[in-house]
Amino acid sequence: MSNDLSAHCRLLPLNQLAALKLKAAGRTVDPERLPVFQLMAWGLSNGLRTTHRRTVFELENLQAQDPAEAFAYLTGNLPGGLIDLERALLKLSPKAAAELLLDTLDMRLKADPHNPYPG
């Protein structure tokens, strides 16, 4: 991924919010990964649980993908849109924000017709 595209992804409001939540949690933002995925990983390492192990597996896969594509996958077809998600995150603690993002990823996985969700 080009540095310009990487910088653009980091400047998107959702990533900026995730970076603020990470800083509020006392974490340093890794410049090699998008903050939205870092916040979810931080939540998992701090006791958050997912409905299915697949969510954790898919989070790891997304972090290994092209950041722009991974971000587009996560934010595609959000009920209420991206702005509603960003507004909701503003009001939450870092851990609650990580949980909301993990729930968003879980919802996205359930809606993906190319990748059947476990029963």
The first five atom37 places (N, CA, C, CB, O) and aatype in JSON, in Angstrom:
{
  "aatype": [12, 15, 2, 3, 10, 15, 0, 8, 4, 1, 10, 10, 14, 10, 2, 5, 10, 0, 0, 10, 11, 10, 11, 0, 0, 7, 1, 16, 19, 3, 14, 6, 1, 10, 14, 19, 13, 5, 10, 12, 0, 17, 7, 10, 15, 2, 7, 10, 1, 16, 16, 8, 1, 1, 16, 19, 13, 6, 10, 6, 2, 10, 5, 0, 5, 3, 14, 0, 6, 0, 13, 0, 18, 10, 16, 7, 2, 10, 14, 7, 7, 10, 9, 3, 10, 6, 1, 0, 10, 10, 11, 10, 15, 14, 11, 0, 0, 0, 6, 10, 10, 10, 3, 16, 10, 3, 12, 1, 10, 11, 0, 3, 14, 8, 2, 14, 18, 14, 7],
  "atom_mask": [
    [1, 1, 1, 1, 1],
    [1, 1, 1, 1, 1],
    [1, 1, 1, 1, 1],
    [1, 1, 1, 1, 1],
    [1, 1, 1, 1, 1],
    [1, 1, 1, 1, 1],
    [1, 1, 1, 1, 1],
    [1, 1, 1, 1, 1],
    [1, 1, 1, 1, 1],
    [1, 1, 1, 1, 1],
    [1, 1, 1, 1, 1],
    [1, 1, 1, 1, 1],
    [1, 1, 1, 1, 1],
    [1, 1, 1, 1, 1],
    [1, 1, 1, 1, 1],
    [1, 1, 1, 1, 1],
    [1, 1, 1, 1, 1],
    [1, 1, 1, 1, 1],
    [1, 1, 1, 1, 1],
    [1, 1, 1, 1, 1],
    [1, 1, 1, 1, 1],
    [1, 1, 1, 1, 1],
    [1, 1, 1, 1, 1],
    [1, 1, 1, 1, 1],
    [1, 1, 1, 1, 1],
    [1, 1, 1, 0, 1],
    [1, 1, 1, 1, 1],
    [1, 1, 1, 1, 1],
    [1, 1, 1, 1, 1],
    [1, 1, 1, 1, 1],
    [1, 1, 1, 1, 1],
    [1, 1, 1, 1, 1],
    [1, 1, 1, 1, 1],
    [1, 1, 1, 1, 1],
    [1, 1, 1, 1, 1],
    [1, 1, 1, 1, 1],
    [1, 1, 1, 1, 1],
    [1, 1, 1, 1, 1],
    [1, 1, 1, 1, 1],
    [1, 1, 1, 1, 1],
    [1, 1, 1, 1, 1],
    [1, 1, 1, 1, 1],
    [1, 1, 1, 0, 1],
    [1, 1, 1, 1, 1],
    [1, 1, 1, 1, 1],
    [1, 1, 1, 1, 1],
    [1, 1, 1, 0, 1],
    [1, 1, 1, 1, 1],
    [1, 1, 1, 1, 1],
    [1, 1, 1, 1, 1],
    [1, 1, 1, 1, 1],
    [1, 1, 1, 1, 1],
    [1, 1, 1, 1, 1],
    [1, 1, 1, 1, 1],
    [1, 1, 1, 1, 1],
    [1, 1, 1, 1, 1],
    [1, 1, 1, 1, 1],
    [1, 1, 1, 1, 1],
    [1, 1, 1, 1, 1],
    [1, 1, 1, 1, 1],
    [1, 1, 1, 1, 1],
    [1, 1, 1, 1, 1],
    [1, 1, 1, 1, 1],
    [1, 1, 1, 1, 1],
    [1, 1, 1, 1, 1],
    [1, 1, 1, 1, 1],
    [1, 1, 1, 1, 1],
    [1, 1, 1, 1, 1],
    [1, 1, 1, 1, 1],
    [1, 1, 1, 1, 1],
    [1, 1, 1, 1, 1],
    [1, 1, 1, 1, 1],
    [1, 1, 1, 1, 1],
    [1, 1, 1, 1, 1],
    [1, 1, 1, 1, 1],
    [1, 1, 1, 0, 1],
    [1, 1, 1, 1, 1],
    [1, 1, 1, 1, 1],
    [1, 1, 1, 1, 1],
    [1, 1, 1, 0, 1],
    [1, 1, 1, 0, 1],
    [1, 1, 1, 1, 1],
    [1, 1, 1, 1, 1],
    [1, 1, 1, 1, 1],
    [1, 1, 1, 1, 1],
    [1, 1, 1, 1, 1],
    [1, 1, 1, 1, 1],
    [1, 1, 1, 1, 1],
    [1, 1, 1, 1, 1],
    [1, 1, 1, 1, 1],
    [1, 1, 1, 1, 1],
    [1, 1, 1, 1, 1],
    [1, 1, 1, 1, 1],
    [1, 1, 1, 1, 1],
    [1, 1, 1, 1, 1],
    [1, 1, 1, 1, 1],
    [1, 1, 1, 1, 1],
    [1, 1, 1, 1, 1],
    [1, 1, 1, 1, 1],
    [1, 1, 1, 1, 1],
    [1, 1, 1, 1, 1],
    [1, 1, 1, 1, 1],
    [1, 1, 1, 1, 1],
    [1, 1, 1, 1, 1],
    [1, 1, 1, 1, 1],
    [1, 1, 1, 1, 1],
    [1, 1, 1, 1, 1],
    [1, 1, 1, 1, 1],
    [1, 1, 1, 1, 1],
    [1, 1, 1, 1, 1],
    [1, 1, 1, 1, 1],
    [1, 1, 1, 1, 1],
    [1, 1, 1, 1, 1],
    [1, 1, 1, 1, 1],
    [1, 1, 1, 1, 1],
    [1, 1, 1, 1, 1],
    [1, 1, 1, 1, 1],
    [1, 1, 1, 1, 1],
    [1, 1, 1, 0, 1]
  ],
  "atom_positions": [
    [[0.84, -1.18, 0.0], [0.0, 0.0, 0.0], [0.89, 1.24, 0.0], [-0.96, 0.0, 1.22], [1.9, 1.27, 0.69]],
    [[0.51, 2.23, -0.76], [1.33, 3.43, -0.82], [1.19, 4.21, 0.48], [0.92, 4.3, -2.02], [0.2, 4.1, 1.19]],
    [[2.21, 5.01, 0.77], [2.19, 5.81, 1.99], [1.05, 6.82, 1.97], [3.52, 6.53, 2.17], [0.48, 7.13, 3.01]],
    [[0.72, 7.35, 0.75], [-0.37, 8.32, 0.64], [-1.71, 7.69, 1.02], [-0.44, 8.88, -0.78], [-2.5, 8.29, 1.74]],
    [[-1.95, 6.47, 0.53], [-3.21, 5.79, 0.83], [-3.25, 5.4, 2.31], [-3.37, 4.54, -0.05], [-4.3, 5.5, 2.95]],
    [[-2.14, 4.97, 2.84], [-2.07, 4.62, 4.26], [-2.36, 5.85, 5.13], [-0.69, 4.04, 4.61], [-3.11, 5.77, 6.1]],
    [[-1.76, 6.97, 4.78], [-1.99, 8.21, 5.53], [-3.45, 8.63, 5.41], [-1.07, 9.34, 5.03], [-4.05, 9.08, 6.39]],
    [[-4.03, 8.49, 4.22], [-5.44, 8.84, 4.02], [-6.33, 7.99, 4.93], [-5.84, 8.64, 2.55], [-7.24, 8.52, 5.57]],
    [[-6.07, 6.69, 4.99], [-6.89, 5.81, 5.84], [-6.79, 6.21, 7.31], [-6.44, 4.34, 5.66], [-7.79, 6.19, 8.03]],
    [[-5.61, 6.56, 7.75], [-5.42, 6.96, 9.15], [-6.14, 8.26, 9.5], [-3.94, 7.1, 9.45], [-6.49, 8.49, 10.65]],
    [[-6.35, 9.11, 8.49], [-7.0, 10.4, 8.71], [-8.53, 10.32, 8.68], [-6.53, 11.38, 7.68], [-9.2, 11.3, 9.0]],
    [[-9.07, 9.18, 8.3], [-10.52, 9.03, 8.29], [-11.05, 9.13, 9.72], [-10.94, 7.67, 7.64], [-10.41, 8.64, 10.65]],
    [[-12.21, 9.77, 9.9], [-12.72, 10.01, 11.25], [-12.79, 8.76, 12.14], [-14.08, 10.61, 11.16], [-12.49, 8.85, 13.33]],
    [[-13.19, 7.61, 11.6], [-13.28, 6.42, 12.42], [-11.92, 6.02, 12.98], [-13.87, 5.26, 11.62], [-11.81, 5.62, 14.14]],
    [[-10.89, 6.12, 12.17], [-9.55, 5.8, 12.65], [-9.04, 6.85, 13.63], [-8.58, 5.67, 11.47], [-8.33, 6.52, 14.58]],
    [[-9.39, 8.09, 13.41], [-9.0, 9.13, 14.35], [-9.66, 8.9, 15.72], [-9.38, 10.53, 13.8], [-9.02, 9.06, 16.76]],
    [[-10.94, 8.53, 15.7], [-11.63, 8.23, 16.95], [-11.0, 7.03, 17.64], [-13.12, 7.96, 16.68], [-10.8, 7.05, 18.86]],
    [[-10.69, 5.99, 16.88], [-10.06, 4.8, 17.46], [-8.71, 5.16, 18.07], [-9.9, 3.7, 16.4], [-8.36, 4.65, 19.13]],
    [[-7.95, 6.02, 17.4], [-6.66, 6.44, 17.94], [-6.84, 7.19, 19.25], [-5.91, 7.33, 16.92], [-6.07, 6.99, 20.19]],
    [[-7.86, 8.05, 19.33], [-8.13, 8.76, 20.58], [-8.51, 7.8, 21.7], [-9.26, 9.78, 20.38], [-8.09, 7.98, 22.85]],
    [[-9.29, 6.77, 21.37], [-9.69, 5.78, 22.38], [-8.48, 4.98, 22.86], [-10.77, 4.83, 21.82], [-8.36, 4.67, 24.04]],
    [[-7.58, 4.65, 21.94], [-6.37, 3.94, 22.33], [-5.51, 4.8, 23.26], [-5.55, 3.53, 21.1], [-4.99, 4.31, 24.27]],
    [[-5.37, 6.07, 22.92], [-4.6, 6.98, 23.78], [-5.25, 7.13, 25.14], [-4.46, 8.35, 23.11], [-4.55, 7.18, 26.15]],
    [[-6.58, 7.19, 25.18], [-7.29, 7.28, 26.45], [-7.07, 6.03, 27.29], [-8.79, 7.49, 26.21], [-7.12, 6.09, 28.52]],
    [[-6.82, 4.91, 26.63], [-6.56, 3.65, 27.34], [-5.09, 3.51, 27.7], [-7.01, 2.46, 26.48], [-4.68, 2.5, 28.28]],
    [[-4.28, 4.52, 27.36], [-2.87, 4.48, 27.68], [-2.03, 3.69, 26.7], [0.0, 0.0, 0.0], [-0.91, 3.29, 27.01]],
    [[-2.55, 3.46, 25.52], [-1.84, 2.7, 24.5], [-1.26, 3.63, 23.43], [-2.77, 1.67, 23.85], [-1.83, 4.68, 23.13]],
    [[-0.14, 3.23, 22.89], [0.47, 3.96, 21.79], [-0.06, 3.38, 20.48], [2.03, 3.87, 21.86], [-0.17, 2.16, 20.34]],
    [[-0.38, 4.24, 19.55], [-0.9, 3.79, 18.26], [0.27, 3.3, 17.41], [-1.67, 4.94, 17.53], [1.26, 4.01, 17.23]],
    [[0.14, 2.09, 16.89], [1.15, 1.48, 16.02], [0.99, 2.08, 14.62], [1.01, -0.08, 15.98], [-0.08, 1.95, 14.02]],
    [[2.01, 2.73, 14.08], [1.88, 3.36, 12.77], [1.75, 2.36, 11.62], [3.07, 4.24, 12.53], [1.45, 2.76, 10.5]],
    [[1.98, 1.09, 11.87], [1.89, 0.07, 10.82], [0.5, -0.53, 10.68], [2.88, -1.04, 11.11], [0.24, -1.27, 9.73]],
    [[-0.4, -0.22, 11.61], [-1.74, -0.81, 11.59], [-2.78, 0.29, 11.76], [-1.9, -1.88, 12.69], [-2.51, 1.32, 12.38]],
    [[-3.96, 0.07, 11.21], [-5.04, 1.05, 11.37], [-5.55, 1.02, 12.81], [-6.19, 0.77, 10.38], [-5.75, -0.05, 13.38]],
    [[-5.75, 2.2, 13.4], [-6.21, 2.27, 14.79], [-7.51, 1.53, 15.06], [-6.38, 3.7, 15.18], [-7.68, 0.98, 16.16]],
    [[-8.44, 1.49, 14.11], [-9.71, 0.81, 14.34], [-9.48, -0.67, 14.65], [-10.63, 0.96, 13.11], [-10.15, -1.23, 15.52]],
    [[-8.54, -1.3, 13.96], [-8.24, -2.7, 14.21], [-7.4, -2.88, 15.47], [-7.52, -3.31, 13.01], [-7.54, -3.87, 16.18]],
    [[-6.54, -1.91, 15.75], [-5.75, -1.96, 16.99], [-6.66, -1.88, 18.21], [-4.73, -0.81, 17.01], [-6.44, -2.57, 19.2]],
    [[-7.69, -1.03, 18.13], [-8.61, -0.88, 19.26], [-9.37, -2.18, 19.5], [-9.59, 0.28, 19.01], [-9.56, -2.58, 20.65]],
    [[-9.8, -2.83, 18.44], [-10.49, -4.12, 18.61], [-9.56, -5.15, 19.23], [-11.03, -4.65, 17.25], [-9.96, -5.87, 20.15]],
    [[-8.32, -5.23, 18.75], [-7.35, -6.18, 19.3], [-7.06, -5.86, 20.77], [-6.04, -6.16, 18.46], [-6.93, -6.76, 21.59]],
    [[-6.95, -4.58, 21.08], [-6.73, -4.18, 22.47], [-7.91, -4.64, 23.35], [-6.55, -2.64, 22.57], [-7.7, -5.14, 24.45]],
    [[-9.13, -4.46, 22.86], [-10.3, -4.9, 23.62], [-10.26, -6.39, 23.9], [0.0, 0.0, 0.0], [-10.56, -6.82, 25.01]],
    [[-9.88, -7.17, 22.9], [-9.79, -8.63, 23.1], [-8.72, -8.98, 24.13], [-9.49, -9.33, 21.77], [-8.91, -9.89, 24.94]],
    [[-7.61, -8.28, 24.1], [-6.54, -8.57, 25.06], [-6.89, -8.05, 26.46], [-5.22, -7.95, 24.58], [-6.18, -8.33, 27.42]],
    [[-7.97, -7.29, 26.56], [-8.39, -6.76, 27.86], [-9.74, -7.33, 28.3], [-8.47, -5.25, 27.82], [-10.52, -6.66, 28.97]],
    [[-10.01, -8.55, 27.9], [-11.14, -9.27, 28.44], [-12.42, -9.32, 27.63], [0.0, 0.0, 0.0], [-13.36, -10.01, 28.03]],
    [[-12.49, -8.61, 26.52], [-13.71, -8.69, 25.72], [-13.78, -10.06, 25.05], [-13.75, -7.56, 24.65], [-12.77, -10.63, 24.65]],
    [[-14.98, -10.56, 24.93], [-15.22, -11.86, 24.3], [-16.05, -11.65, 23.03], [-15.95, -12.83, 25.27], [-16.82, -10.69, 22.93]],
    [[-15.88, -12.53, 22.1], [-16.68, -12.48, 20.87], [-17.66, -13.65, 20.87], [-15.77, -12.51, 19.61], [-17.46, -14.65, 21.57]],
    [[-18.71, -13.52, 20.07], [-19.71, -14.57, 19.96], [-19.11, -15.84, 19.38], [-20.89, -14.11, 19.09], [-19.41, -16.95, 19.83]],
    [[-18.26, -15.68, 18.38], [-17.62, -16.82, 17.71], [-16.12, -16.57, 17.61], [-18.23, -17.06, 16.31], [-15.67, -15.43, 17.48]],
    [[-15.35, -17.65, 17.65], [-13.91, -17.53, 17.47], [-13.58, -16.98, 16.09], [-13.23, -18.89, 17.67], [-12.51, -16.41, 15.87]],
    [[-14.49, -17.17, 15.17], [-14.26, -16.7, 13.8], [-14.03, -15.18, 13.77], [-15.45, -17.07, 12.9], [-13.26, -14.69, 12.94]],
    [[-14.68, -14.45, 14.64], [-14.51, -13.0, 14.65], [-13.05, -12.65, 14.94], [-15.43, -12.35, 15.71], [-12.49, -11.76, 14.3]],
    [[-12.44, -13.35, 15.89], [-11.03, -13.1, 16.22], [-10.15, -13.47, 15.02], [-10.6, -13.92, 17.48], [-9.23, -12.73, 14.67]],
    [[-10.44, -14.6, 14.4], [-9.69, -15.04, 13.23], [-9.8, -14.02, 12.1], [-10.2, -16.41, 12.75], [-8.79, -13.68, 11.47]],
    [[-11.0, -13.52, 11.84], [-11.21, -12.55, 10.77], [-10.55, -11.21, 11.1], [-12.7, -12.35, 10.52], [-10.05, -10.54, 10.2]],
    [[-10.54, -10.82, 12.37], [-9.83, -9.6, 12.76], [-8.35, -9.72, 12.43], [-10.04, -9.3, 14.27], [-7.75, -8.79, 11.92]],
    [[-7.77, -10.86, 12.74], [-6.36, -11.09, 12.42], [-6.14, -11.03, 10.9], [-5.89, -12.45, 12.97], [-5.16, -10.45, 10.44]],
    [[-7.05, -11.63, 10.14], [-6.94, -11.59, 8.68], [-7.03, -10.16, 8.15], [-8.04, -12.44, 8.04], [-6.26, -9.77, 7.27]],
    [[-7.96, -9.38, 8.68], [-8.11, -8.0, 8.22], [-6.86, -7.18, 8.49], [-9.31, -7.35, 8.91], [-6.47, -6.34, 7.67]],
    [[-6.23, -7.41, 9.63], [-5.03, -6.66, 9.97], [-3.87, -6.99, 9.04], [-4.63, -6.94, 11.4], [-2.94, -6.2, 8.89]],
    [[-3.91, -8.17, 8.42], [-2.85, -8.59, 7.51], [-3.11, -8.13, 6.07], [-2.69, -10.1, 7.55], [-2.22, -8.21, 5.22]],
    [[-4.33, -7.66, 5.79], [-4.7, -7.23, 4.44], [-4.27, -5.79, 4.18], [-6.21, -7.37, 4.24], [-3.76, -5.09, 5.06]],
    [[-4.49, -5.39, 2.95], [-4.31, -3.99, 2.59], [-5.23, -3.15, 3.48], [-4.61, -3.74, 1.05], [-6.43, -3.42, 3.53]],
    [[-4.71, -2.16, 4.2], [-5.54, -1.4, 5.14], [-6.78, -0.76, 4.52], [-4.72, -0.32, 5.77], [-7.84, -0.75, 5.14]],
    [[-6.66, -0.24, 3.32], [-7.82, 0.4, 2.68], [-8.92, -0.62, 2.39], [-7.41, 1.11, 1.37], [-10.1, -0.35, 2.6]],
    [[-8.53, -1.8, 1.92], [-9.51, -2.85, 1.65], [-10.14, -3.37, 2.94], [-8.85, -4.0, 0.88], [-11.35, -3.6, 2.99]],
    [[-9.33, -3.55, 3.97], [-9.84, -4.04, 5.25], [-10.81, -3.02, 5.85], [-8.67, -4.31, 6.23], [-11.86, -3.4, 6.38]],
    [[-10.47, -1.75, 5.77], [-11.34, -0.7, 6.29], [-12.66, -0.67, 5.52], [-10.65, 0.66, 6.22], [-13.73, -0.54, 6.11]],
    [[-12.57, -0.79, 4.2], [-13.77, -0.8, 3.36], [-14.65, -1.99, 3.7], [-13.4, -0.82, 1.88], [-15.88, -1.87, 3.71]],
    [[-14.05, -3.14, 3.96], [-14.83, -4.33, 4.32], [-15.57, -4.09, 5.63], [-13.9, -5.58, 4.45], [-16.77, -4.34, 5.72]],
    [[-14.86, -3.59, 6.63], [-15.47, -3.36, 7.95], [-16.62, -2.37, 7.87], [-14.42, -2.86, 8.93], [-17.65, -2.57, 8.51]],
    [[-16.46, -1.32, 7.09], [-17.44, -0.24, 7.1], [-18.47, -0.33, 5.99], [-16.73, 1.06, 6.99], [-19.34, 0.54, 5.88]],
    [[-18.4, -1.36, 5.17], [-19.37, -1.52, 4.1], [-20.75, -1.89, 4.6], [0.0, 0.0, 0.0], [-20.89, -2.77, 5.45]],
    [[-21.77, -1.23, 4.1], [-23.18, -1.55, 4.4], [-23.52, -1.5, 5.89], [-23.5, -2.91, 3.87], [-24.24, -2.37, 6.39]],
    [[-23.04, -0.51, 6.58], [-23.36, -0.38, 8.0], [-24.79, 0.14, 8.18], [-22.37, 0.57, 8.7], [-25.17, 1.14, 7.56]],
    [[-25.59, -0.52, 9.01], [-26.91, 0.03, 9.31], [-26.75, 1.41, 9.96], [-27.73, -0.92, 10.24], [-26.02, 1.54, 10.94]],
    [[-27.41, 2.39, 9.43], [-27.28, 3.74, 9.97], [-26.11, 4.51, 9.39], [0.0, 0.0, 0.0], [-26.04, 5.73, 9.51]],
    [[-25.19, 3.8, 8.76], [-24.05, 4.44, 8.12], [-22.87, 4.65, 9.06], [0.0, 0.0, 0.0], [-22.96, 4.47, 10.28]],
    [[-21.78, 5.03, 8.46], [-20.53, 5.23, 9.18], [-20.63, 6.39, 10.18], [-19.4, 5.5, 8.19], [-20.05, 6.32, 11.26]],
    [[-21.35, 7.42, 9.83], [-21.47, 8.59, 10.72], [-22.15, 8.2, 12.04], [-22.26, 9.72, 10.03], [-21.74, 8.67, 13.1]],
    [[-23.17, 7.34, 11.98], [-23.83, 6.89, 13.21], [-22.87, 6.1, 14.09], [-25.06, 6.04, 12.87], [-22.88, 6.25, 15.31]],
    [[-22.05, 5.25, 13.47], [-21.07, 4.49, 14.24], [-20.07, 5.44, 14.9], [-20.33, 3.49, 13.33], [-19.74, 5.28, 16.08]],
    [[-19.6, 6.42, 14.15], [-18.64, 7.38, 14.71], [-19.25, 8.16, 15.87], [-18.17, 8.36, 13.61], [-18.6, 8.38, 16.89]],
    [[-20.49, 8.58, 15.71], [-21.17, 9.31, 16.8], [-21.3, 8.45, 18.05], [-22.57, 9.78, 16.35], [-21.09, 8.92, 19.17]],
    [[-21.64, 7.19, 17.85], [-21.78, 6.29, 18.99], [-20.44, 6.1, 19.7], [-22.34, 4.92, 18.53], [-20.38, 6.07, 20.93]],
    [[-19.37, 5.97, 18.94], [-18.05, 5.77, 19.53], [-17.59, 6.96, 20.36], [-17.03, 5.49, 18.45], [-16.89, 6.8, 21.37]],
    [[-17.97, 8.15, 19.94], [-17.55, 9.37, 20.66], [-17.91, 9.31, 22.14], [-18.19, 10.59, 20.03], [-17.16, 9.79, 22.98]],
    [[-19.06, 8.74, 22.44], [-19.59, 8.75, 23.81], [-19.07, 7.62, 24.68], [-21.09, 8.69, 23.76], [-19.33, 7.6, 25.89]],
    [[-18.35, 6.67, 24.11], [-18.0, 5.46, 24.82], [-16.59, 5.47, 25.4], [-18.14, 4.29, 23.92], [-15.71, 6.19, 24.94]],
    [[-16.41, 4.66, 26.43], [-15.08, 4.42, 26.98], [-14.28, 3.61, 25.96], [-15.15, 3.68, 28.37], [-14.87, 3.04, 25.04]],
    [[-12.97, 3.54, 26.1], [-12.19, 2.75, 25.15], [-12.66, 1.29, 25.06], [-10.73, 2.78, 25.54], [-12.76, 0.74, 23.96]],
    [[-12.93, 0.67, 26.18], [-13.34, -0.73, 26.17], [-14.71, -0.9, 25.51], [-13.36, -1.3, 27.59], [-14.92, -1.83, 24.73]],
    [[-15.64, -0.01, 25.82], [-16.96, -0.07, 25.2], [-16.88, 0.22, 23.71], [-17.91, 0.92, 25.88], [-17.62, -0.37, 22.92]],
    [[-15.98, 1.11, 23.31], [-15.79, 1.41, 21.89], [-15.23, 0.19, 21.17], [-14.85, 2.63, 21.7], [-15.65, -0.13, 20.06]],
    [[-14.28, -0.5, 21.79], [-13.72, -1.72, 21.21], [-14.82, -2.77, 21.06], [-12.56, -2.26, 22.07], [-14.87, -3.48, 20.06]],
    [[-15.68, -2.87, 22.06], [-16.77, -3.85, 22.0], [-17.74, -3.52, 20.87], [-17.52, -3.89, 23.34], [-18.19, -4.42, 20.15]],
    [[-18.06, -2.25, 20.7], [-18.95, -1.85, 19.61], [-18.32, -2.17, 18.25], [-19.28, -0.35, 19.7], [-19.01, -2.63, 17.34]],
    [[-17.04, -1.93, 18.12], [-16.36, -2.24, 16.86], [-16.32, -3.74, 16.6], [-14.94, -1.67, 16.87], [-16.49, -4.18, 15.47]],
    [[-16.09, -4.53, 17.64], [-16.11, -5.99, 17.49], [-17.51, -6.47, 17.1], [-15.65, -6.68, 18.79], [-17.66, -7.37, 16.28]],
    [[-18.53, -5.87, 17.7], [-19.91, -6.21, 17.33], [-20.18, -5.82, 15.88], [-20.92, -5.49, 18.27], [-20.9, -6.53, 15.16]],
    [[-19.61, -4.7, 15.45], [-19.77, -4.26, 14.06], [-19.11, -5.25, 13.11], [-19.16, -2.85, 13.87], [-19.68, -5.6, 12.08]],
    [[-17.91, -5.71, 13.47], [-17.23, -6.72, 12.65], [-18.05, -8.01, 12.63], [-15.81, -6.98, 13.19], [-18.19, -8.63, 11.57]],
    [[-18.56, -8.41, 13.76], [-19.37, -9.63, 13.83], [-20.6, -9.5, 12.93], [-19.81, -9.92, 15.3], [-20.94, -10.43, 12.2]],
    [[-21.26, -8.35, 12.97], [-22.43, -8.1, 12.13], [-22.04, -8.14, 10.65], [-23.07, -6.75, 12.48], [-22.76, -8.7, 9.82]],
    [[-20.91, -7.56, 10.34], [-20.43, -7.53, 8.95], [-20.16, -8.95, 8.46], [-19.16, -6.67, 8.83], [-20.49, -9.28, 7.32]],
    [[-19.57, -9.77, 9.31], [-19.3, -11.16, 8.94], [-20.6, -11.94, 8.71], [-18.46, -11.85, 10.03], [-20.68, -12.74, 7.78]],
    [[-21.59, -11.7, 9.54], [-22.88, -12.37, 9.38], [-23.54, -12.0, 8.06], [-23.81, -12.03, 10.54], [-24.25, -12.81, 7.47]],
    [[-23.31, -10.78, 7.59], [-23.95, -10.29, 6.37], [-23.17, -10.63, 5.1], [-24.12, -8.79, 6.46], [-23.65, -10.39, 3.99]],
    [[-21.98, -11.2, 5.24], [-21.12, -11.47, 4.09], [-21.54, -12.76, 3.4], [-19.65, -11.56, 4.52], [-21.33, -13.85, 3.94]],
    [[-22.14, -12.67, 2.2], [-22.59, -13.89, 1.52], [-21.45, -14.75, 0.99], [-23.5, -13.52, 0.39], [-21.66, -15.92, 0.67]],
    [[-20.25, -14.2, 0.88], [-19.1, -14.93, 0.35], [-18.34, -15.71, 1.42], [-18.15, -13.98, -0.35], [-17.42, -16.46, 1.11]],
    [[-18.73, -15.52, 2.66], [-18.0, -16.13, 3.76], [-19.01, -16.57, 4.81], [-16.94, -15.13, 4.36], [-19.21, -15.85, 5.79]],
    [[-19.65, -17.73, 4.64], [-20.74, -18.14, 5.53], [-20.37, -18.12, 7.0], [-21.21, -19.52, 5.16], [-19.3, -18.58, 7.4]],
    [[-21.25, -17.59, 7.77], [-21.08, -17.47, 9.22], [-21.42, -18.8, 9.88], [-21.96, -16.31, 9.79], [-22.36, -19.48, 9.45]],
    [[-20.69, -19.19, 10.92], [-21.01, -20.46, 11.59], [-22.41, -20.44, 12.19], [-19.98, -20.76, 12.68], [-22.88, -19.4, 12.65]],
    [[-23.06, -21.56, 12.19], [-24.4, -21.7, 12.74], [-24.44, -21.72, 14.23], [0.0, 0.0, 0.0], [-25.52, -21.83, 14.82]]
  ]
}
